[in-house]
Amino acid sequence: MMKTRLEALCGKKIAECSYEEIYEALMKIVKEESRSQGRKVEGRKLYYISAEFLIGKLLGNNLINLGLYDETDKVLKEGGKSMAELEETEAEPSLGNGGLGRLAACFLDSLATLKLPGDGVGLRYHCGLFHQSFKNNLQSESPDYWLNGAQWAEDTGKTYDVSLAGETYRARLYQIDVTGYGGQTNKLHLFDLDTVDESIITEGIRFDKTDIEKNLTLFLYPDDSDDAGRKLRVYQQYLMVSAGAQMILEECMERGSNLHDLADYAAVQINDTHPSMVIPELIRLLGEQGIAFEEAAEIVTNVCAYTNHTILAEALEKWPKEYLEEAVPQLMPVIRKLDETVKERTDDAGTAIIDEDGRVHMAHMDIHFTHSTNGVAALHTEILKDSELNGFYKLYPEKFNNKTNGITFRRWLLSCNRALAGYIESLIGPGFKKDAGELKKLAAYADNGEVLQNLTRIKAENKKLLAKWLFKKQGILINPDSMFTIQSKRLHEYKRQQLNLLYLIHTYFEVKSGHLPAAPITAVFGAKAAPAYTTAKNIIHALLTLSKVVADDPQVSKWLQIVMIENYNVTAAEKMVPACDLSEQISLASKEASGTGNMKFMLNGAVTLGTLDGANVEIQDCVGEDNIYIFGQNSVQVIRCYERGDYCAREWYETDANIRRAVDFIAGDLMQAAGDRESLESLKRELIGKDWFQTFPDFNAYVVRKNQAITDYAVNPEKWARMALMNISQAGFFSSDRTIKEYNEDIWHLG
Ligand SMILES: *Cc1c(COP(=O)(O)O)cnc(C)c1O
């Protein structure tokens, strides 16, 4: 079947086709199949609006979801081709920065799998998140052109006019099919301008930030370290929400809505504050249809819900009123009225939409004018209610709820780790693919020596595959017989890659003085730093420089290797996750809202080394204290310490000899000989003078806990495999199917 279809489309035998030809033919087949899967929309339909959809490559995942993977794999093999090489043909759509965008992609998969009517709404960036490479141990950025060759997204021919700074731009609607696993096909709607021009990119990822017509959807998240960059973000956001709101109203009216009853037809989920302007935009559009402000505000409140993703104050968007006056003058009268409405409701100035300095707080608008505000892990939601958003919680306790994040098991197990998925199926049957809770059945094998050995063998195979991939990609050889500790996530001080750095330096000294670790360690990192985030870039530089210093030392390199994977993205994550022994989730407690990387690693049989932060807390609840390595301050201690404002990094540096030795090493002779003096010294200064995310107080506990994990891994492989098995068996709670069911039951009520 697949063979005849493929050969008919290519017009020749598979053996004679290039991978590009096969890829295009398969894309056509997938599109036909997903369309025939169809769907019927009745009642409420969800629009998940998000500036990011980090969907990753689509071919393999779509084939799995449509039940075509095994047959395709077989047909390719018969023709002397490999699926793995075929997948190299596809460019990854990196339409997101990290966790938040990846979450949106997992949600789309779960919605379609659960046969719920729910579409994504976003932007079709011409360049996704920048491509990262390392030159002289420094990050260098280049544009990520992914729109070459055959495209999953199709031009619908529909356009919507959007007014920016008084000029009209035409947003064109593209659509990507979202196939569910044995489910239905939903859509991802992405808007773009025809006039965007890639030739305005000059050096690296630089471009003229003022030429809206040519740059509007050119890049995901243009650098916002200057005014022009910040304004461009406002323009992008408004393009997305205005075109999106028009599309939503059009669809609902076509389905019979008279707009007064909009909430019976549409639910809009606002993913973080980037799409917040959809609220005033919908009110404005309803006004144009003759609905008075008060009723329109009520309708929109009933339609919209908001997800908060962070408690880091600097990430909660506030735009100066003047920006919005200039960019979206048509919205300001609505925003002002919303602000007045709030000031009638409460005299708590802390919840104002427009503050005394004339800044518009997007999250505040969201909470006042949606019916639901959710956090993304139990701890995060409690912190929102108790501290960060306490003023709002007092006003609207009924609006606050928690929806612990999840991941799609199709991509993060069935697709990325076929060996493990197959083995699990042979033990407990295929039910876990649709009902992740069934993974619990694995716990019955916790004391089965043969099963534990097989798990260890699969992990060893996956480590070899990662080593092979890394060698091909970066020419780096790693030892698959060492313990793989992996920290992969955006580079941010709160995630504390610098704590890992200090551990690695500490270990360097330990080996030098004859205190060998229980097993050789390969510390793997994957991380991009925002182009304007200097400290993050300094941390990357320190890690890369240390990697070289260690590699050049024959005594230490036997025990320790440090590698950074270039251009960390979904494709890289899919290679790293199945190969991990120890999953590093070491953010400063209270700062990581949830994390989803932690869930991916757990599902694939890694053991977590982490702080009691975000969803780590719930991972511990699921697996029990014996199957996770927890260390460090807890969130209550951290929050109190910030309130007191009395943390003094220098004191730790001066009183703790191990900390001082490691920190001094960063800018010491060996590192300076291999790296950039200024960058290294600046990182050292940052740590001693500030250490805003408190690596020093957690340093000793981290060293002890991590060494304990390494010892357990080395000394008692069966105990380790048992921990891995317990992690897999308890991962069901972290399926995004569970998360989506909760959103639907508590917030959306779809269908
Ligand atoms: C899952 C994922 C993330 C999020 O990782 P966290 O550890 O939760 O921050 C970021 N980037 C990519 C490519 C991912 O797949």
The ligand as an SDF file (V2000), in Angstrom:
LIG
                    3D

 15 15  0  0  0  0  0  0  0  0999 V2000
   11.2580   20.5880   26.5300 C   0  0  0  0  0  0  0  0  0  0  0  0
   12.0780   21.6120   25.8760 C   0  0  0  0  0  0  0  0  0  0  0  0
   12.3880   22.7860   26.5610 C   0  0  0  0  0  0  0  0  0  0  0  0
   11.9430   23.0560   27.9830 C   0  0  0  0  0  0  0  0  0  0  0  0
   12.8890   22.5490   28.8700 O   0  0  0  0  0  0  0  0  0  0  0  0
   12.8850   22.9630   30.4150 P   0  0  0  0  0  0  0  0  0  0  0  0
   13.9020   22.0630   31.0070 O   0  0  0  0  0  0  0  0  0  0  0  0
   11.5120   22.6480   30.9100 O   0  0  0  0  0  0  0  0  0  0  0  0
   13.2160   24.3860   30.4910 O   0  0  0  0  0  0  0  0  0  0  0  0
   13.1660   23.7300   25.9380 C   0  0  0  0  0  0  0  0  0  0  0  0
   13.6320   23.5360   24.6870 N   0  0  0  0  0  0  0  0  0  0  0  0
   13.3670   22.4100   24.0060 C   0  0  0  0  0  0  0  0  0  0  0  0
   13.9200   22.2450   22.6460 C   0  0  0  0  0  0  0  0  0  0  0  0
   12.5750   21.4120   24.5690 C   0  0  0  0  0  0  0  0  0  0  0  0
   12.3040   20.3000   23.8770 O   0  0  0  0  0  0  0  0  0  0  0  0
  1  2  1  0
  2  3  1  0
  2 14  2  0
  3  4  1  0
  3 10  2  0
  4  5  1  0
  5  6  1  0
  6  7  2  0
  6  8  1  0
  6  9  1  0
 10 11  1  0
 11 12  2  0
 12 13  1  0
 12 14  1  0
 14 15  1  0
M  END
$$$$
